[in-house]
Amino acid sequence: MQPTKLSLAVFAAVAALTLAACGEQKKPEPVVAAPPPPPPPPMVVKFGHVGPLTGGIAHLGKDNENGARLAIDEANAKGLKLDGKTVKLELVADDDQEDPKVGTTVAQKLVDAKVAGVVGHLNSGVSIPASAIYNQAGIPMISGSSTNPQLTEQGFKTVFRVVGRDDQQGPAIASYLASEIKPKTAAVIDDATAYGEGLANEVEKTLKAAGVKVLPREKSTNKTADFKAILTKVKGKKPDAIFYGGMDSTGGPLLKQGRELGIKAVFAFGDGACTDKMKELAGDAAEGLLCSQAGLPVQAANKKFLDAYRAKFKIEPILYAPFTYDAANLMIEAMKKANSPEPAKYLPELAKISYDGASGKIEFDEKGDRKDAEMTIFTMKGGKIEPIAVIKSGKTVKFEDFIKAAEPPAAAPADASKAADAGKAGDAPKAAAEPAKAADAAKK
């Protein structure tokens, strides 16, 4: 009897385990929620930038591109949404080789790529023909460096610039020459480009109005390397001042050869030759040159821009990077206001914008020119271009006084203990130049 009972007990136990196991297998599987669908890809909005990236002024073209690229990268890092969609900005940079024919080809290429806006071109002689192509396509362009008046005199509603014009810059450097150097006779040479000739025309006109005798115009090209024939002819007339309308790539050799020929006159230039590269190209002959820029100098750009540019590119900005940075930001800000990257929608916002940028407060007049643009006079000292005066609304202010007027006053601590705490925390007051405030001071 015992073995039978034991066998039955074992059988019952095995059966129970088997039934239990079967019961577990029949339990319904838990319902797992499907993963959410991936977010839609961001809407890509393309910006064009064009300037000379090869040739004698490639350093200036790259400087301009860097300014625009910094603005695009910062906007992407912050995150941008338009009409409820996440936006990724993309910079399409191209080389116009400082050549009008190449410039128009590149302009059409950007139109075909459906860019939403263009920052550029650097040279007036390229910007002017390219602007007609952008205008026909309804694409806004903002130049950060083209100064020839014709650019905005064409009546195009899509064309803007964030620097001054040659009919502002030319009188500024010419008036400074007339009042500070007081030449009796002056020679004017230009490189036969829209920029160089246009600027030289304004300088000549202003010098003559100031009673200075101006010699017959001398012509070169933007590829001239040997100026000795022109300079020998000029030397025989014994001018007290010589103005050259052209870029640093030709202005440097002209200045060097002039000193080698024993010319003692003061040499003056426009913004295209108002760079530290003049020291590299002209050597010791560059010391003491005078030049102008159609805007505030790099040194007066706001600290935020300067720190960001240095951190990103590991170099100092050269000339117009703050202006191309502002140009790109102006388009981005106009898109935000219109809640759209479509040129037809954000263009009206761009035309009426009021924006505090790296180069100060920016507003456009009905032609697309920057209202009340500053002009800066520089000299070469110790191998570096240094600002010496700012001209705004017809008034000249020494650069150091301009900067002092721009610096916000340091806040006085409420009591000594708070001052001590601030010192421990390293809260030293930081004074950054604010060009808009300085401009107001210059008017007064």
C-alpha positions as CSV (number, residue, x, y, z in Angstrom):
1,M,0.0,0.0,0.0
2,Q,2.8,2.5,0.8
3,P,4.5,2.4,-2.6
4,T,1.2,2.9,-4.3
5,K,0.3,5.9,-2.1
6,L,3.8,7.4,-2.7
7,S,3.5,7.0,-6.5
8,L,0.1,8.7,-6.5
9,A,1.4,11.5,-4.4
10,V,4.4,12.0,-6.8
11,F,2.0,11.9,-9.8
12,A,-0.3,14.5,-8.2
13,A,2.6,16.8,-7.5
14,V,4.0,16.5,-11.1
15,A,0.5,17.1,-12.5
16,A,0.1,20.1,-10.3
17,L,3.4,21.6,-11.4
18,T,2.5,20.9,-15.1
19,L,-0.8,22.6,-14.8
20,A,0.8,25.6,-13.0
21,A,3.3,25.8,-15.8
22,C,0.6,25.7,-18.5
23,G,-1.3,28.3,-16.6
24,E,1.7,30.7,-16.7
25,Q,2.2,30.2,-20.4
26,K,-1.4,31.2,-21.1
27,K,-1.1,34.6,-19.3
28,P,-1.5,37.5,-21.8
29,E,1.6,39.4,-22.8
30,P,1.6,43.0,-21.4
31,V,0.8,45.7,-24.0
32,V,3.9,47.7,-24.9
33,A,3.2,51.2,-26.2
34,A,4.7,52.0,-29.6
35,P,7.6,54.4,-29.5
36,P,6.7,58.0,-30.5
37,P,7.5,58.9,-34.1
38,P,10.8,60.7,-34.5
39,P,10.5,64.5,-34.7
40,P,10.3,65.9,-38.2
41,P,13.7,67.1,-39.6
42,P,14.3,70.8,-39.2
43,M,13.5,73.2,-42.0
44,V,16.7,74.2,-43.7
45,V,17.0,78.0,-44.5
46,K,20.0,78.9,-46.7
47,F,21.9,82.2,-46.5
48,G,24.4,83.2,-49.2
49,H,27.7,84.9,-48.5
50,V,29.9,86.1,-51.3
51,G,33.2,87.8,-51.3
52,P,36.7,87.3,-52.7
53,L,38.2,84.2,-51.1
54,T,41.1,84.0,-53.5
55,G,43.4,86.7,-54.8
56,G,45.0,89.8,-53.3
57,I,42.1,90.7,-50.9
58,A,41.1,87.1,-49.9
59,H,41.9,88.0,-46.3
60,L,39.2,90.7,-46.4
61,G,36.7,88.3,-48.0
62,K,37.3,85.6,-45.4
63,D,37.0,88.2,-42.6
64,N,33.5,89.1,-44.0
65,E,32.5,85.5,-44.3
66,N,33.6,84.8,-40.7
67,G,31.3,87.6,-39.5
68,A,28.3,86.1,-41.3
69,R,29.2,82.5,-40.2
70,L,29.4,83.5,-36.6
71,A,25.9,85.0,-36.7
72,I,24.5,81.8,-38.3
73,D,26.2,79.5,-35.9
74,E,25.0,81.5,-32.9
75,A,21.4,81.4,-34.1
76,N,21.5,77.7,-34.6
77,A,23.0,77.2,-31.1
78,K,20.2,79.2,-29.5
79,G,17.5,77.4,-31.6
80,L,15.2,79.0,-34.0
81,K,11.5,78.4,-34.8
82,L,9.5,80.0,-37.5
83,D,5.8,79.3,-38.0
84,G,6.0,76.6,-35.4
85,K,8.8,74.7,-37.3
86,T,12.3,74.1,-36.0
87,V,14.8,75.9,-38.4
88,K,18.4,75.1,-39.2
89,L,20.3,77.9,-40.9
90,E,22.9,77.0,-43.5
91,L,25.6,79.4,-44.8
92,V,26.4,78.9,-48.5
93,A,29.7,80.7,-49.0
94,D,31.2,81.4,-52.5
95,D,34.1,83.2,-54.1
96,D,33.4,86.0,-56.5
97,Q,37.2,86.6,-57.0
98,E,36.6,90.4,-56.9
99,D,35.4,90.1,-60.5
100,P,32.0,91.5,-61.6
101,K,31.5,88.7,-64.2
102,V,32.2,86.0,-61.7
103,G,30.1,87.8,-59.1
104,T,27.0,87.7,-61.4
105,T,27.5,84.0,-62.1
106,V,27.7,83.3,-58.4
107,A,24.7,85.5,-57.8
108,Q,22.6,83.4,-60.2
109,K,24.0,80.2,-58.6
110,L,22.7,81.4,-55.2
111,V,19.3,82.3,-56.7
112,D,19.1,78.8,-58.2
113,A,20.0,77.3,-54.7
114,K,16.9,79.2,-53.3
115,V,18.8,81.1,-50.6
116,A,16.6,83.3,-48.4
117,G,19.0,86.2,-48.3
118,V,22.6,87.2,-49.2
119,V,25.3,88.9,-47.2
120,G,27.7,90.5,-49.6
121,H,29.3,91.2,-51.9
122,L,32.5,92.9,-50.6
123,N,33.4,95.1,-53.5
124,S,31.0,97.7,-54.9
125,G,32.0,96.8,-58.5
126,V,30.7,93.3,-57.9
127,S,27.8,94.2,-55.6
128,I,26.2,96.5,-58.1
129,P,25.7,94.1,-61.0
130,A,24.9,91.2,-58.6
131,S,22.3,93.2,-56.9
132,A,20.2,93.3,-60.1
133,I,20.1,89.5,-60.1
134,Y,19.0,89.3,-56.5
135,N,16.4,92.0,-57.0
136,Q,14.9,90.3,-60.0
137,A,14.5,87.1,-57.8
138,G,13.1,89.1,-54.9
139,I,16.0,88.0,-52.6
140,P,17.2,90.6,-50.0
141,M,21.0,91.4,-50.0
142,I,22.9,93.3,-47.4
143,S,26.4,94.4,-48.0
144,G,28.7,94.9,-45.1
145,S,31.4,96.7,-47.0
146,S,30.2,98.1,-50.4
147,T,30.3,101.9,-50.3
148,N,29.7,103.2,-53.8
149,P,26.4,105.3,-53.8
150,Q,25.2,103.6,-57.0
151,L,24.4,100.4,-55.1
152,T,21.4,101.9,-53.4
153,E,20.6,104.5,-56.0
154,Q,19.2,101.9,-58.4
155,G,15.8,101.9,-56.7
156,F,15.9,98.2,-55.7
157,K,13.8,97.5,-52.6
158,T,15.8,94.4,-51.9
159,V,19.2,96.1,-51.5
160,F,20.7,97.3,-48.2
161,R,24.1,98.2,-46.7
162,V,25.2,98.6,-43.1
163,V,28.2,100.8,-43.8
164,G,28.3,104.4,-45.0
165,R,28.6,105.6,-48.6
166,D,31.6,107.0,-50.5
167,D,29.8,110.4,-50.7
168,Q,30.1,110.3,-46.9
169,Q,33.5,108.6,-46.6
170,G,35.2,110.7,-49.3
171,P,34.3,114.0,-47.8
172,A,35.3,112.7,-44.4
173,I,38.9,111.8,-45.3
174,A,39.3,114.8,-47.6
175,S,38.0,117.2,-44.9
176,Y,40.4,115.7,-42.4
177,L,43.3,116.1,-44.9
178,A,42.3,119.7,-45.6
179,S,41.9,120.7,-42.0
180,E,44.8,118.7,-40.4
181,I,47.5,118.4,-43.1
182,K,46.5,121.6,-44.9
183,P,48.0,120.7,-48.3
184,K,48.3,123.3,-51.0
185,T,48.5,120.7,-53.8
186,A,47.2,117.2,-53.9
187,A,47.3,114.3,-56.3
188,V,44.5,111.8,-56.7
189,I,45.0,108.3,-58.1
190,D,42.4,105.5,-58.5
191,D,42.2,101.9,-59.6
192,A,39.4,102.4,-62.2
193,T,37.0,100.2,-60.3
194,A,33.5,101.4,-59.2
195,Y,34.8,101.6,-55.6
196,G,38.2,103.2,-56.2
197,E,37.1,105.7,-58.8
198,G,33.9,106.6,-57.0
199,L,35.7,107.3,-53.7
200,A,38.4,109.3,-55.5
201,N,35.8,111.5,-57.2
202,E,34.3,112.4,-53.8
203,V,37.8,113.1,-52.3
204,E,38.7,115.3,-55.3
205,K,35.5,117.2,-55.1
206,T,35.8,117.9,-51.4
207,L,39.5,119.0,-51.6
208,K,38.7,121.4,-54.4
209,A,35.9,122.9,-52.4
210,A,38.3,123.4,-49.5
211,G,40.6,125.4,-51.8
212,V,43.2,122.7,-52.4
213,K,44.7,122.5,-55.9
214,V,44.1,119.0,-57.2
215,L,46.4,117.7,-60.0
216,P,44.8,115.9,-63.1
217,R,43.6,112.4,-62.2
218,E,46.0,109.5,-62.6
219,K,44.6,106.0,-63.4
220,S,45.8,102.5,-62.6
221,T,44.0,99.1,-62.2
222,N,43.2,96.8,-59.4
223,K,45.9,94.5,-60.7
224,T,48.7,97.1,-61.2
225,A,52.0,96.1,-59.5
226,D,54.3,98.8,-60.9
227,F,53.3,102.4,-60.1
228,K,56.7,104.0,-60.8
229,A,55.7,105.7,-64.1
230,I,52.6,107.3,-62.4
231,L,54.5,108.2,-59.3
232,T,57.4,109.8,-61.2
233,K,55.0,112.0,-63.0
234,V,53.3,113.0,-59.8
235,K,56.6,113.6,-58.0
236,G,57.5,116.3,-60.5
237,K,54.4,118.3,-59.5
238,K,55.5,118.2,-55.8
239,P,52.1,117.5,-54.1
240,D,51.7,117.8,-50.4
241,A,49.2,114.9,-50.2
242,I,48.4,111.9,-52.4
243,F,45.1,110.1,-52.2
244,Y,44.7,106.6,-53.6
245,G,41.3,105.0,-54.3
246,G,41.8,101.3,-54.3
247,M,42.4,98.2,-52.1
248,D,45.4,97.3,-49.8
249,S,46.7,94.8,-52.4
250,T,47.6,97.7,-54.7
251,G,47.8,100.5,-52.2
252,G,50.6,98.9,-50.3
253,P,53.0,98.6,-53.3
254,L,52.0,102.2,-54.5
255,L,53.0,103.6,-51.1
256,K,56.2,101.6,-50.9
257,Q,57.3,102.6,-54.4
258,G,56.4,106.3,-53.7
259,R,58.7,106.4,-50.7
260,E,61.5,104.6,-52.7
261,L,61.2,107.4,-55.2
262,G,61.7,110.0,-52.4
263,I,58.1,111.3,-52.4
264,K,57.6,113.1,-49.0
265,A,53.8,113.8,-49.4
266,V,51.3,112.4,-46.9
267,F,49.6,109.3,-48.4
268,A,45.9,108.8,-47.7
269,F,43.5,106.0,-48.6
270,G,39.9,104.8,-48.2
271,D,38.7,101.8,-46.3
272,G,39.9,99.2,-48.9
273,A,43.5,100.0,-47.9
274,C,42.8,100.8,-44.3
275,T,44.2,97.6,-42.9
276,D,47.2,96.3,-41.0
277,K,48.2,94.5,-44.2
278,M,49.5,97.8,-45.5
279,K,52.5,97.4,-43.1
280,E,53.2,93.9,-44.6
281,L,52.9,95.3,-48.2
282,A,54.6,98.6,-47.8
283,G,57.0,98.0,-44.9
284,D,58.3,101.0,-43.0
285,A,56.8,103.3,-45.6
286,A,53.3,102.6,-44.2
287,E,54.1,104.5,-41.0
288,G,52.0,107.6,-40.7
289,L,49.6,106.9,-43.6
290,L,46.1,108.2,-43.1
291,C,42.9,106.3,-44.1
292,S,39.2,106.1,-43.5
293,Q,36.6,103.5,-42.9
294,A,32.9,103.8,-43.7
295,G,31.8,102.9,-40.2
296,L,33.1,102.4,-36.7
297,P,36.4,100.6,-36.3
298,V,36.6,97.0,-35.2
299,Q,37.9,98.2,-31.8
300,A,34.5,99.9,-31.2
301,A,32.4,96.8,-31.9
302,N,30.6,95.4,-28.9
303,K,32.5,93.1,-26.5
304,K,30.1,90.2,-27.1
305,F,31.0,90.1,-30.8
306,L,34.7,90.5,-30.3
307,D,34.9,87.8,-27.6
308,A,32.8,85.4,-29.8
309,Y,34.8,86.1,-32.9
310,R,38.2,85.5,-31.2
311,A,36.9,82.3,-29.5
312,K,35.6,80.8,-32.7
313,F,38.3,81.8,-35.2
314,K,41.3,82.2,-33.0
315,I,42.2,85.5,-34.8
316,E,41.3,89.1,-34.6
317,P,38.6,90.5,-36.9
318,I,40.2,92.7,-39.6
319,L,37.8,95.3,-40.9
320,Y,34.2,94.6,-41.8
321,A,33.4,91.4,-39.9
322,P,31.2,93.2,-37.4
323,F,29.1,94.6,-40.2
324,T,28.6,91.2,-42.0
325,Y,27.8,89.8,-38.6
326,D,25.1,92.5,-38.2
327,A,23.9,91.9,-41.8
328,A,23.2,88.2,-41.1
329,N,21.6,89.0,-37.8
330,L,19.3,91.7,-39.3
331,M,17.9,89.1,-41.7
332,I,17.4,86.6,-38.9
333,E,15.7,89.2,-36.8
334,A,13.4,90.2,-39.7
335,M,12.5,86.6,-40.2
336,K,11.5,86.3,-36.6
337,K,9.3,89.4,-36.8
338,A,7.6,88.0,-39.9
339,N,7.6,84.5,-38.5
340,S,8.7,83.3,-41.9
341,P,11.9,82.8,-43.9
342,E,10.2,83.7,-47.2
343,P,11.8,86.8,-48.6
344,A,8.5,88.4,-49.7
345,K,7.2,88.1,-46.1
346,Y,10.3,89.2,-44.1
347,L,11.5,92.0,-46.5
348,P,9.0,94.6,-45.2
349,E,10.2,93.9,-41.6
350,L,13.8,94.3,-42.7
351,A,13.1,97.6,-44.4
352,K,11.6,99.1,-41.2
353,I,13.9,97.3,-38.6
354,S,15.6,99.0,-35.7
355,Y,18.4,96.8,-34.4
356,D,21.2,97.2,-31.9
357,G,24.1,95.3,-33.4
358,A,27.8,94.8,-33.0
359,S,28.4,98.0,-34.9
360,G,25.8,100.1,-33.1
361,K,22.2,100.9,-33.8
362,I,21.0,100.1,-37.3
363,E,18.1,101.6,-39.2
364,F,17.7,102.0,-43.0
365,D,16.4,104.9,-45.0
366,E,14.1,104.6,-48.0
367,K,17.1,103.8,-50.2
368,G,18.4,101.0,-48.0
369,D,21.3,103.0,-46.7
370,R,22.2,103.0,-43.0
371,K,20.9,106.1,-41.3
372,D,23.5,108.5,-40.0
373,A,26.5,106.2,-40.5
374,E,29.8,107.0,-38.7
375,M,33.1,107.5,-40.5
376,T,36.4,106.8,-38.8
377,I,39.9,108.3,-39.6
378,F,42.9,106.1,-38.9
379,T,46.7,106.4,-39.0
380,M,49.4,103.7,-39.2
381,K,51.4,103.7,-35.9
382,G,53.9,101.1,-34.9
383,G,52.8,98.8,-37.7
384,K,49.1,98.9,-36.7
385,I,46.2,100.8,-38.0
386,E,44.9,102.9,-35.1
387,P,41.7,105.1,-35.1
388,I,42.2,108.7,-34.3
389,A,38.9,110.4,-35.0
390,V,35.2,109.6,-35.6
391,I,33.0,111.8,-37.8
392,K,29.2,111.7,-37.4
393,S,26.6,114.2,-38.5
394,G,29.4,116.4,-39.8
395,K,31.1,116.6,-36.4
396,T,34.7,115.3,-35.7
397,V,35.4,113.7,-32.3
398,K,38.7,112.4,-31.2
399,F,38.5,108.6,-31.0
400,E,39.5,108.4,-27.3
401,D,36.8,111.0,-26.5
402,F,34.3,108.9,-28.5
403,I,35.1,105.8,-26.6
404,K,34.9,107.6,-23.2
405,A,31.5,108.9,-24.1
406,A,30.4,105.3,-24.9
407,E,31.6,103.8,-21.7
408,P,28.8,103.3,-19.1
409,P,29.7,104.8,-15.7
410,A,30.8,102.3,-13.1
411,A,28.1,101.7,-10.5
412,A,29.1,102.9,-7.1
413,P,28.6,100.2,-4.4
414,A,25.9,100.9,-1.7
415,D,28.4,100.5,1.1
416,A,31.9,99.3,1.9
417,S,30.8,95.7,2.9
418,K,29.0,95.2,-0.4
419,A,32.1,96.5,-2.2
420,A,34.2,94.0,-0.4
421,D,31.8,91.2,-1.2
422,A,31.8,92.2,-4.8
423,G,35.6,92.2,-4.8
424,K,35.7,88.6,-3.3
425,A,33.3,87.4,-6.0
426,G,35.3,89.0,-8.7
427,D,32.5,91.2,-9.8
428,A,34.6,93.9,-11.4
429,P,32.6,96.3,-13.5
430,K,33.0,95.6,-17.2
431,A,32.9,98.6,-19.7
432,A,32.0,97.6,-23.2
433,A,31.9,100.2,-26.0
434,E,28.3,101.0,-27.0
435,P,28.5,102.8,-30.3
436,A,24.9,104.0,-30.3
437,K,25.4,105.9,-27.0
438,A,28.7,107.4,-28.4
439,A,26.9,108.5,-31.5
440,D,24.4,110.4,-29.4
441,A,27.3,112.0,-27.5
442,A,28.9,113.0,-30.8
443,K,25.8,114.8,-31.9
444,K,25.8,117.0,-28.7
